[in-house]
Amino acid sequence: MGLDLQTLHVRASRVVQWSKALHRSASCATRDSGFESRLCRSRPGEDSHRIAQSPVVHVRGLCEAVVEADLVEALEKFGPICYVMMMPFKRQALVEFEMVESADKCVACGSSEAVYIAGQQAFFNYSTSKRITRPTNSDNPNSGNKVLLLSIQNPLYPITTDVLYTVCNPIGSVMRIVIFKRNGIQAMPTRLNVIRNDNESWDYTKPYLVRRERGKGRQAILGEHPSSYGDNGYGSHCPLLPLPGNSRYKLSSHDIPEVVAYPLPQSSSYNNHGSSSVAMVSGLHPTKMNCTRIFNLFCLYGNIEKVKFMKSVPGTALVEMGDEYAVDRAITHLNSIKVFGKRLNVCVSKQHAVIPSQVFELEDGSSSYKDFAMTRNNRFTSQGQASKNIIQPPSCVLHYYNVPPCISEDQLLRLCSEHDVPGFTKFKMFDAKPSSKTISGLLEFDSKTHAVEVLTVLNHYQIRIPNGSNPYTLKLCFSTSSHL
C-alpha cells in the first residue's frame, strides 16, 4: 500500500473530516464537472481573472491517485476549506474555500508559481459556481450516506477486512466492510450487504456468518480473524510483521497468533515456482559481491539463514531466508535494482533449502557459502525486533545508527573513501540524550544506486575506538525520507 498503519489512520481521519459525502449524486457531478471542463476547453490560455471571483476554485491537472485529503493538505495554506468535490475520471476537482480572499490567493499563486498536489503540478481557475452543490442533507451529520469509500493505490501487501478494520475502527465504530476489486464504482451504496465473513467482507454485527475454512486462500496480513471473541466482540489482532518460520525463532502458539503475509510479486518466475523460503539472485558483480554483502542488503527484508554462490552459474547465488514472506519482500524491493553497475534479478528458487555443497573460493578470496543463522545481525529474530523494522524500498537516503558518539561526519566520509564507495552529499545527526552511548542520523547520496552500494559494503562494519573494549556495529537501512 505504500503506507504504514499510523499514516493510514491520519489519512482516513482527513477523509472523514473533509469529505462528509465522498460521492455526490451522479447528476450533480456530471453537471458541475462537465460545465467546468467545457469552460476550460473553450477558453484556452484566457486570463483567469476574467471569470468572476468565486470562493470555489476549479483545479485541473491532477494525477489519478489524488483524493480529497491531498487537496486539503496542499491548499489549506491559502485559507480554510469547507468542501471538496472530486470529478471522477477527469483528473479535476472543485475546492470551496470559506472566503473569497482564500480563493484569490490560490488562483494568484497558481498563476505565478508551480503548486503541487500529490507530487504533480496542478492548475487553478475560478469556478463559475459560487458554492459546490452538496448531496441531499449532506450538511446534516445525522443523515445521508454512512458508507466510506477507500481507494487504495499500489498496495504493498494484501488488503483484507482485518487491515481496513485496524485502520478505520479507532476513528469510528465499523459495522461492515466489503472490498471491491474493480477499476471503478458506478454508485455508492447507502448500506453494505455482507453474506460471508472472510478476507473480503465482514459484518461485525453478525460474527456468526459462515467463514472461509482456515488454510484455504491467501492468509491475511493481520492473520485470520479471531476465532474467539472478547468482551468487545472482536478480540485482538496479530502484529504487522511476521516471525521467521525457523523453529529457532518461533514462539509458541500461546505467545503470538498466526504470522502475517505480504504480497506475492507479480512476476512469471514467482508464479511458476510457488512458495519457497529460498531466493535466487543473479546479475551479481563477479568481484564486488560476496556472501556477506548479499546478507547486508537482504537482511533488511527478513532473516538470512544461508547464502551460497552457484559454481555452475557465475554471478548467481541462492539466499535462504527465514520464511517465504521474507522472500516476497526481498523480491518486491530488490528485483531490478542496480548494484555496482549490474542489475539484479531476484526471484523464487525451485529449491526449498540451501545445501552447502560444491563450496569454492570467490574472486575476492572469500568462501562461496556462509551460514548466517546464528548471527546477531539478523533483524527479525523476535517479535520485538521485527516490529522495529520499517520495510522500505531502496532510496538515496540511508539511516545510520549504533555509531559511537565520537565519530564525526569527516570520519564517516573517510570510511566511504577507504572502502571505495561513493561519499554522501548531506549529513544529519539526530539529537541524542546526554547519557546515550550511541548516535544515529541520516546520510543523503547523489542517487539511489550510490546508497545501495554503500549499504551493501558498510552495513555491519565494525567501528573500533581507542581504549574501547568492544567494537560498535554500524547499522544501515533505507530511510523513509526522500531527501534532507
Secondary structure, DSSP 8 states (H G I E B T S, - for coil): --S-HHHHHHHHHHHHHH-SSSS--HHHHHHHHHHHHHHHHHSTT--GGGS---SEEEEE---TT--HHHHHHHHGGGS-EEEEEEETTTTEEEEEESSHHHHHHHHHHHHHS-EEETTEEEEEEE-S-SS----TTTT-TTSS---------S-SS---HHHHHHHHTTTS---EEE---SS--SS--SS-----BSSSEEETT-TTS-B--TTSS---TT-S--SS--TTSS-----SS---SSTTT---TTT------------HHHHHH---SEEEEE---TTT--HHHHHHHHGGGS-EEEEEE-SSSTTEEEEEESSHHHHHHHHHHHTT-EETTEE-EEEE-S-SS----S--B-TTS-BSEEE-TT-TT-S-SSHHHHHH-------SEEEEEEE-TT--HHHHHHHHHHTT----SEEEE----TT-S-EEEEEE-SSHHHHHHHHHHHTT-EE--TT-SS-EE-EEEE-S-S--
